[in-house]
Amino acid sequence: MNTHKKDLYIIDLLKKSIATGNPCLDLSYERLGDAGILLLSRMYDLSHLTQLNLSWNELTSKGVVALAQCGSLTNLTVLTLDANKIGDDGLHAIAESKALSSLQVLTLTKNNIGDSGALALIKSTKLSQLSILDLELNDIGQERLTKFPDGTANASLSRLNLRRNKIGDDTIIDWLQTGAFVPVKKLNLGWNKINDKGMVALAKSPMLSGVEELILDSNFIGNEGATAIAQSKHMESLAVLEMHDNKYNQTGANALMDLRIRNLVKKHLSGTELNLNGKQLENQGLKALGRSDLLAGVVTLSLRNNHFDYVGLEALSQSKNLSSLKSLNLMDNQILNKGAIVLAGAKVFSGLQKLNLENCGIMPAGILALAKSASLEQLREVTLNKNNIKDKGIQHLAASRNFSNLKILKVGGISISDQAVKALVLSEHLKNLVELSLSGNSITREGLNFLHDTHNLTTLKKIDLRRNKFAYEDCIFLSDSPRFKNLEVVRF
């Protein structure tokens, strides 16, 4: 495209943008060059723009200087300058620009930027609203600075991406001394050249006390660096830490997992209740949780959907800090029968009053282990929904003294028939039941008759019989029967 046609093309794009009131102007891949940006910034009113994309336009610092001096860009909040040839001079111009004072997001991926330009932006007093700065794929760390900009880092800067630069230990140490990371909450240092020395410096520095997300994947960090971060007294805010593809072994991995668990517990512990549902802890997380002294005093522990099996549960059972535990939720973890055996044999769970094993892959043998346990004698509420327990499992449960104090029993969707109901109503150990859920099974009128005629279950107040094999007449029977009418809740 010759210069004249390019000018006309820019004019046409601007006219369309102004005519429609569109505050976003995308000129990416247009190869405007510095001349095109000079025309854009000097000849046209750009005050309607809030977002401007100039990626892949063969710009150098010369064009960016003109852009920074454009007086009509005072409303611009997002500026994208990826994949150009912009050096430090261009960044100094942006850092000193009065016109770009509204900028909130600035992306400069894949340019020719070094430490000088990057720090100028971070410490700019003019860019007081800048919150996101993306400097991926540049030359930061390639040449060590001898003089650093004065002043504090921009207080609004919360997200800094320095991924895929040339940052080594010396750069980390220098940047820490400048205070560049102080306001940052999300810091990406992945794919650089950071070793243990840089990690130790990061761990010891109070400058990272506000960081909530720290990305350090694909560096050269060993056990010393991993352990330093894990034991840091300045990482109290850290919620996300990514360090895969480094040089540490299992020792370092354990230390990092201990850090993750420590931060999770502090964040999710409310009084004596700890809810870690859906945190993808897996077996390694359960092992670290078992090691944590922060479990002392926890009464209620919820671990639903964490992808661990009996190995993780066994590690947790060896904890010396769960003496106060009364309630345990293991729902949606495939601990299987081996996990039930672990529960049955672990003294640390002897104080349990509430146990949720819904969808844990437990079969009759697992229920037999719980029934014969010498520790699980205080249970008040048990949830066994969505396991393949079958009639045999219910028979094991009904015959066990371990369930004599049970007030709530939930056995929905466990493939039981009328024979299981018979075992429940004839049990000498389930007379204290207040709530019984039998939904989603294969119970027929025969099972209803067992429930209706029993002289046990005198304390029962709530029963759930939905999704069973009842005929219309059976539902009428349920509605009219004085035995069921006297209950507080009947669902069918």
C-alpha positions in Angstrom: 0.0 0.0 0.0 1.6 3.3 -1.1 1.7 6.2 1.4 -1.2 8.1 -0.2 -3.5 5.1 -0.1 -2.4 4.3 3.4 -3.4 7.8 4.5 -6.8 7.5 2.9 -7.2 4.1 4.5 -6.5 5.5 8.0 -8.9 8.4 7.3 -11.6 6.0 6.3 -11.1 3.9 9.4 -11.2 7.0 11.6 -14.4 8.3 9.9 -16.1 5.0 10.5 -15.0 5.0 14.1 -16.2 8.5 14.7 -19.4 8.1 12.8 -20.5 5.1 14.8 -19.2 6.4 18.1 -17.1 3.3 18.5 -14.5 4.0 21.2 -12.3 1.0 20.0 -10.0 1.4 17.1 -8.2 -1.7 15.9 -5.3 -1.0 13.5 -3.4 -4.2 14.1 -1.4 -5.8 11.2 -1.8 -2.6 9.1 1.9 -2.0 8.9 1.4 1.8 9.3 5.0 2.4 10.4 6.1 5.5 12.3 4.9 7.7 9.4 1.4 6.4 9.8 1.4 7.0 13.5 2.7 10.5 13.0 -0.2 11.2 10.7 -2.7 9.6 13.1 -1.5 11.5 16.2 -1.0 14.9 14.6 -3.8 15.3 12.1 -6.9 13.8 13.8 -9.0 14.2 16.9 -8.8 10.9 18.8 -10.6 12.1 21.9 -13.5 9.5 21.4 -11.1 6.6 21.7 -10.8 4.5 24.9 -9.0 1.5 23.3 -6.4 1.6 20.6 -4.6 -1.5 19.1 -1.5 -0.8 17.1 0.1 -4.3 17.2 2.2 -5.5 14.3 2.7 -2.1 12.8 6.5 -1.9 12.5 6.6 0.9 15.0 9.8 2.1 16.6 10.3 4.5 19.5 10.0 7.4 17.1 6.3 6.6 16.4 5.6 6.0 20.1 7.0 9.3 21.0 4.6 11.0 18.6 1.7 9.0 20.1 2.7 9.9 23.6 2.6 13.6 22.6 -0.9 13.3 21.1 -3.1 15.7 23.1 -6.4 14.2 22.1 -5.7 10.7 23.6 -6.7 11.8 27.1 -9.5 9.3 27.3 -7.5 6.3 26.2 -7.6 3.5 28.8 -6.2 0.5 26.8 -3.2 0.7 24.5 -1.9 -2.4 22.7 1.5 -2.2 21.1 2.5 -5.8 20.7 5.0 -7.1 18.2 6.6 -3.9 17.1 10.2 -2.6 17.4 9.8 -0.2 20.3 12.8 0.4 22.5 13.4 2.0 25.9 13.1 5.6 24.5 9.5 4.9 23.5 8.7 3.7 26.9 10.3 6.7 28.6 8.1 8.9 26.3 4.9 7.0 27.5 6.0 7.2 31.1 6.4 11.0 30.8 3.2 11.5 28.8 0.5 13.8 30.2 -1.9 12.8 27.4 -1.9 9.1 28.4 -2.7 9.7 32.0 -5.9 7.7 31.8 -4.2 4.5 30.7 -5.2 1.4 32.7 -3.9 -1.4 30.4 -0.7 -1.3 28.5 0.6 -4.3 26.5 4.1 -4.3 24.9 4.7 -8.0 24.2 7.6 -8.8 21.8 9.4 -5.5 21.4 13.0 -4.4 22.2 12.4 -3.3 25.8 15.1 -3.4 28.5 15.2 -2.7 32.2 15.4 1.0 31.8 12.1 1.4 29.8 10.3 -1.2 31.9 11.2 0.5 35.2 10.3 3.9 33.8 6.8 2.7 33.2 6.5 1.0 36.6 7.7 4.2 38.4 5.9 6.7 36.2 4.1 9.5 38.1 2.0 10.3 35.0 0.5 6.9 34.5 -1.3 7.0 37.9 -4.1 4.7 36.8 -2.0 1.9 35.1 -3.1 -1.4 36.6 -2.0 -4.0 34.0 1.4 -4.0 32.3 2.4 -6.7 29.9 6.1 -6.9 28.9 6.4 -10.5 27.8 9.0 -11.5 25.2 11.4 -8.5 25.6 15.0 -8.0 26.6 14.6 -7.3 30.3 17.6 -8.6 32.2 19.9 -8.7 29.2 22.0 -5.8 30.3 22.3 -4.9 34.0 21.5 -1.3 34.8 23.9 0.9 36.8 21.4 3.7 37.4 17.8 3.1 38.4 14.8 5.5 38.3 13.9 7.3 41.6 10.6 7.2 43.3 8.1 4.5 44.3 6.3 2.1 42.0 2.9 3.1 40.7 0.4 2.2 43.5 -2.3 1.2 41.0 -0.1 -1.4 39.2 -1.6 -4.8 40.2 -0.6 -7.1 37.3 2.9 -7.3 35.9 3.8 -9.8 33.2 7.6 -10.3 32.7 7.4 -13.8 31.1 9.9 -14.9 28.5 12.5 -12.2 29.1 16.2 -12.7 30.2 15.7 -12.1 33.9 18.3 -13.8 36.1 19.2 -13.6 39.8 21.0 -10.2 39.5 18.0 -8.6 37.8 15.7 -10.0 40.5 17.9 -8.6 43.3 18.2 -5.2 41.5 14.4 -4.9 40.9 13.7 -5.8 44.5 15.9 -3.0 45.7 14.0 -0.5 43.4 10.7 -1.5 45.0 9.3 -2.4 41.6 7.1 -5.3 42.9 5.6 -3.5 45.9 2.1 -2.8 44.5 1.9 -6.0 42.3 -0.7 -8.7 43.1 -0.2 -10.9 40.1 3.5 -11.3 39.0 4.5 -13.6 36.1 8.3 -14.4 36.0 7.9 -17.6 34.0 10.4 -18.7 31.4 13.3 -16.7 32.6 16.8 -17.6 34.0 16.1 -17.4 37.8 18.1 -19.7 40.0 18.1 -20.4 43.8 19.9 -17.1 44.5 17.1 -15.1 43.0 14.5 -17.2 44.7 16.1 -16.8 48.1 16.1 -13.0 47.5 12.4 -13.0 46.6 11.6 -15.1 49.7 13.4 -12.8 52.1 12.1 -9.6 50.6 9.0 -7.9 52.2 8.5 -6.3 48.8 6.3 -9.3 47.7 4.0 -9.3 50.7 1.1 -8.2 48.6 1.5 -10.8 45.8 -1.5 -13.1 45.5 -0.4 -14.9 42.3 3.2 -15.8 41.5 4.2 -17.6 38.3 7.8 -19.0 38.2 7.5 -22.0 35.8 10.3 -23.0 33.5 13.2 -21.4 35.4 16.2 -23.1 37.1 15.0 -23.2 40.7 16.3 -26.0 42.9 15.5 -27.3 46.4 17.1 -24.3 48.1 14.9 -21.8 46.2 11.8 -23.9 46.5 12.3 -24.3 50.3 13.0 -20.6 50.7 9.8 -19.6 49.1 7.9 -22.3 51.1 9.3 -21.0 54.4 9.0 -17.3 53.5 7.5 -15.0 56.2 6.5 -12.5 53.5 4.1 -14.6 51.3 1.0 -14.3 53.5 -1.2 -13.1 50.6 -0.1 -15.9 48.1 -3.0 -17.9 46.8 -1.6 -19.2 43.5 2.0 -20.4 43.0 3.1 -22.1 39.8 6.6 -23.5 39.7 6.5 -26.5 37.4 9.4 -27.3 35.1 12.2 -26.3 37.5 15.1 -28.2 39.1 13.8 -29.1 42.5 13.0 -32.7 43.5 10.4 -34.3 45.8 11.9 -32.5 48.8 11.3 -29.1 47.2 7.9 -30.3 46.0 6.9 -31.2 49.5 8.0 -27.9 50.9 5.9 -26.1 48.2 2.9 -28.2 48.9 3.2 -27.4 52.6 3.1 -23.7 51.7 0.1 -24.2 49.5 -1.8 -26.0 52.2 -0.8 -23.5 54.8 -2.1 -20.6 52.8 -5.3 -22.5 51.9 -6.0 -23.3 55.5 -5.5 -19.7 56.6 -7.8 -18.5 53.9 -10.6 -21.0 54.3 -10.6 -21.6 58.1 -13.6 -20.0 59.7 -13.5 -20.5 63.5 -13.3 -24.3 63.9 -14.6 -25.0 60.4 -12.3 -25.7 57.5 -13.8 -25.9 54.0 -11.4 -27.1 51.3 -14.0 -28.3 48.8 -12.8 -28.5 45.1 -9.2 -27.4 45.7 -7.6 -30.2 43.7 -5.5 -31.3 46.6 -5.0 -34.9 45.4 -3.0 -37.3 47.5 0.0 -35.0 47.8 -2.2 -32.3 49.2 -3.8 -34.6 51.7 -0.3 -35.6 52.9 0.7 -32.0 53.4 -2.6 -31.3 55.1 -1.9 -34.2 57.5 1.5 -32.6 58.3 0.0 -29.1 59.0 -0.2 -28.0 62.7 -2.9 -25.6 61.6 -5.4 -28.4 61.8 -5.3 -28.3 65.6 -8.7 -27.2 66.8 -10.5 -28.0 63.6 -13.9 -29.5 64.4 -15.5 -29.6 60.9 -13.4 -30.6 57.9 -14.8 -30.6 54.3 -12.7 -32.2 51.5 -15.3 -32.7 48.8 -14.1 -33.3 45.2 -10.4 -33.2 45.7 -9.3 -36.2 43.5 -7.6 -38.2 46.3 -8.0 -41.9 47.1 -7.3 -44.1 50.1 -3.6 -43.2 49.9 -4.3 -39.6 50.7 -6.9 -40.5 53.3 -4.3 -42.8 55.0 -1.8 -39.9 55.2 -4.5 -37.7 56.7 -5.3 -40.4 59.3 -1.7 -40.2 60.6 -2.1 -36.5 61.5 -1.4 -35.6 65.1 -3.5 -32.5 64.9 -7.1 -33.8 64.4 -8.1 -34.6 68.0 -10.9 -32.1 67.9 -12.5 -33.4 64.6 -16.2 -34.1 64.8 -17.4 -33.8 61.2 -15.7 -35.1 58.1 -16.9 -34.7 54.5 -15.2 -36.9 51.9 -17.9 -36.7 49.2 -16.9 -37.2 45.6 -13.5 -38.7 46.3 -12.9 -42.3 45.2 -11.5 -43.7 48.4 -13.3 -47.0 47.7 -13.4 -49.9 50.2 -9.7 -49.4 51.1 -10.6 -45.9 52.2 -13.5 -47.2 54.4 -11.0 -49.6 56.0 -8.7 -46.7 56.7 -11.5 -44.8 58.3 -12.5 -47.8 60.4 -9.0 -48.4 61.7 -7.8 -44.9 62.4 -8.0 -43.7 66.0 -7.8 -40.1 64.8 -11.3 -40.4 63.5 -12.7 -41.9 66.7 -14.4 -38.6 67.7 -16.5 -38.3 64.5 -20.1 -37.6 64.9 -20.9 -36.7 61.3 -19.5 -38.5 58.2 -20.3 -37.9 54.6 -19.2 -40.6 52.2 -21.4 -39.8 49.2 -20.1 -41.0 45.9 -16.9 -42.5 47.2 -17.0 -45.8 45.4 -17.8 -47.8 48.6 -19.4 -51.3 48.4 -20.7 -53.8 51.0 -17.2 -54.7 52.2 -16.5 -51.1 53.0 -19.7 -50.8 55.1 -18.7 -54.0 56.9 -15.4 -52.4 57.8 -17.2 -49.3 59.3 -19.6 -51.6 61.1 -16.8 -53.5 62.8 -14.7 -50.5 63.6 -13.5 -50.2 67.2 -13.2 -46.4 66.8 -16.4 -45.2 65.0 -18.8 -45.4 67.9 -20.0 -41.8 68.2 -21.6 -41.3 64.8 -24.8 -39.2 64.8 -25.1 -38.5 61.0 -24.0 -40.7 58.1 -24.4 -40.0 54.4 -23.8 -42.9 52.0 -25.7 -41.7 48.9 -24.5 -42.8 45.4 -22.4 -45.8 46.5 -23.0 -49.3 45.4 -23.8 -50.6 48.8 -26.8 -52.8 47.9 -28.9 -54.8 50.4 -25.9 -56.5 51.9 -24.3 -53.3 52.9 -27.4 -52.1 54.6 -27.7 -55.4 56.5 -24.1 -54.9 57.8 -25.0 -51.4 58.9 -28.3 -52.4 60.6 -26.6 -55.2 62.6 -23.8 -52.9 64.0 -23.7 -51.3 67.4 -21.6 -48.5 65.9 -24.7 -46.9 64.6 -26.8 -47.0 67.8 -26.5 -43.2 68.3 -27.4 -42.5 64.7 -30.0 -39.8 64.2 -29.7 -39.1 60.4 -29.1 -41.7 57.8 -28.9 -40.9 54.1 -28.8 -43.9 51.7 -30.2 -42.5 48.4 -29.2 -44.1 45.1 -27.4 -47.1 46.6 -29.2 -50.0 44.7 -31.2 -51.3 47.6 -34.6 -53.1 47.6 -37.4 -54.0 50.0 -35.1 -56.4 51.9 -32.8 -53.6 52.9 -35.8 -51.6 54.2 -36.7 -54.7 56.2 -33.2 -54.9 57.8 -33.5 -51.2 58.7 -36.8 -51.4 60.4 -36.0 -54.5 62.3 -32.6 -53.2 63.6 -32.2 -53.0 67.3 -29.5 -50.3 66.8 -31.3 -47.7 64.7 -34.1 -46.8 67.1 -32.9 -43.2 67.5 -33.3 -42.3 63.8 -34.9 -38.9 63.3 -34.3 -38.5 59.6 -34.1 -41.3 57.0 -33.4 -40.7 53.2 -34.1 -43.7 50.9 -34.6 -41.8 47.6 -33.5 -43.2 44.3 -33.7 -46.9 45.1 -35.9 -49.9 44.1 -38.3 -49.9 47.0 -41.9 -51.0 46.3 -45.1 -51.3 48.3 -43.6 -54.2 50.3 -40.9 -51.8 51.6 -43.6 -49.2 52.4 -45.5 -51.8 54.5 -42.3 -52.6 56.4 -41.9 -48.9 57.3 -45.6 -48.6 58.1 -45.9 -51.6 60.4 -42.6 -51.4 62.3 -42.7 -50.7 66.1 -39.2 -49.4 65.8 -38.3 -45.9 64.4 -40.5 -44.2 67.0 -38.4 -41.1 66.9 -38.6 -40.7 63.1 -39.7 -37.2 62.0 -38.5 -37.0 58.4 -38.4 -39.5 55.5 -37.5 -39.2 51.9 -38.9 -41.8 49.5 -38.7 -40.1 46.2 -37.7 -41.8 43.0 -38.6 -45.4 44.1 -40.9 -47.9 42.4 -44.2 -46.8 43.8 -47.6 -47.1 42.0 -50.3 -44.5 42.1 -52.1 -46.5 44.8 -48.9 -46.5 46.9 -48.7 -42.7 46.8 -52.4 -42.5 48.0 -51.5 -44.9 50.8 -48.6 -42.6 51.8 -50.8 -39.6 51.8 -53.6 -41.2 53.9 -51.7 -43.3 56.3 -51.8 -41.9 59.9 -48.3 -43.4 60.4 -46.8 -41.1 57.8 -49.1 -38.2 58.4 -47.7 -37.8 61.9 -44.2 -37.2 60.5 -43.0 -33.7 60.1 -41.7 -34.2 56.5 -42.7 -37.0 54.0 -41.3 -36.7 50.5 -42.4 -39.2 47.8 
